[in-house]
Amino acid sequence: MQPKLPIQCPSCENSLSVTQLSCGNCATSVSGNYSLPLLLQITEEEQNFILQFFLTSGSLKEMAVQMGNSYPTVRNKLDDIIQKIKNLQNK
């Protein structure tokens, strides 16, 4: 099992940032203070929902069938993710 990338501080629950990247081939390191990409700032469950949305060509009806949920439930989940992403963009 691959370890999950933490996105929140385990102590204060504030957002984490990337401070170092390194090349596994030549061991070059780059340091700085970089924000996590927007899609990494949402939960793994939300990322999987977006991936499923993409793989079903944006068909919420098909997603509802695959997930065993009603269309309104899937639509509400998408609306919640959209609002969360909008809030993250406005930070």
C-alpha positions in Angstrom: 0.0 0.0 0.0 1.4 3.4 -1.0 1.4 6.0 1.8 -1.1 8.9 1.4 0.1 12.4 0.9 -1.0 14.4 4.0 -2.7 17.7 3.1 -3.4 19.0 6.6 -1.2 19.5 9.6 -1.8 16.7 12.1 -1.3 19.1 15.0 -3.4 22.2 14.0 -5.2 21.0 10.9 -3.9 23.9 8.8 -3.1 23.3 5.2 0.4 21.9 4.5 2.7 23.2 1.8 5.5 21.5 -0.2 8.9 22.6 0.8 11.2 20.2 -1.0 11.2 18.1 -4.2 13.9 15.7 -5.2 14.8 13.6 -8.2 15.1 9.9 -7.5 17.5 9.5 -10.5 20.2 12.1 -9.9 19.4 13.2 -6.3 18.9 16.8 -7.2 16.8 18.7 -4.6 14.8 21.8 -5.0 13.7 23.7 -1.9 11.1 26.4 -1.5 7.6 27.0 -0.2 5.0 25.8 -2.7 1.2 25.4 -2.4 -0.3 22.0 -3.0 -2.1 21.8 -6.4 -5.8 22.5 -6.0 -6.9 18.9 -6.6 -4.5 17.7 -3.9 -6.2 20.0 -1.4 -9.4 18.0 -1.5 -10.0 14.6 0.1 -9.1 11.3 -1.6 -12.8 10.5 -1.8 -13.5 13.8 -3.6 -10.6 13.1 -6.0 -12.0 9.7 -6.7 -15.4 11.2 -7.4 -13.9 13.7 -9.9 -12.0 10.8 -11.6 -15.2 8.8 -11.8 -17.0 11.9 -13.2 -14.3 12.2 -15.9 -14.3 8.4 -16.7 -18.1 8.5 -17.2 -17.7 11.5 -19.6 -19.5 13.7 -17.1 -22.6 11.5 -16.9 -24.1 11.9 -13.4 -26.8 9.4 -14.4 -24.2 6.7 -15.1 -22.3 7.5 -12.0 -25.5 7.2 -9.9 -26.0 3.7 -11.4 -22.4 2.7 -10.8 -22.4 4.0 -7.2 -25.8 2.6 -6.3 -27.1 6.1 -5.4 -29.8 8.3 -6.7 -29.1 11.0 -9.3 -29.9 13.8 -6.8 -27.4 12.3 -4.3 -24.7 12.3 -6.9 -25.6 15.8 -8.1 -25.5 17.1 -4.5 -22.1 15.5 -4.0 -20.8 17.2 -7.2 -22.2 20.5 -6.1 -20.5 20.2 -2.7 -17.1 19.5 -4.4 -17.6 22.4 -6.8 -18.3 24.8 -3.8 -15.3 23.5 -1.9 -13.0 24.0 -4.9 -14.4 27.6 -5.4 -13.7 28.3 -1.7 -10.2 27.0 -2.0 -9.6 29.2 -5.1 -10.7 32.3 -3.2 -8.2 31.7 -0.3 
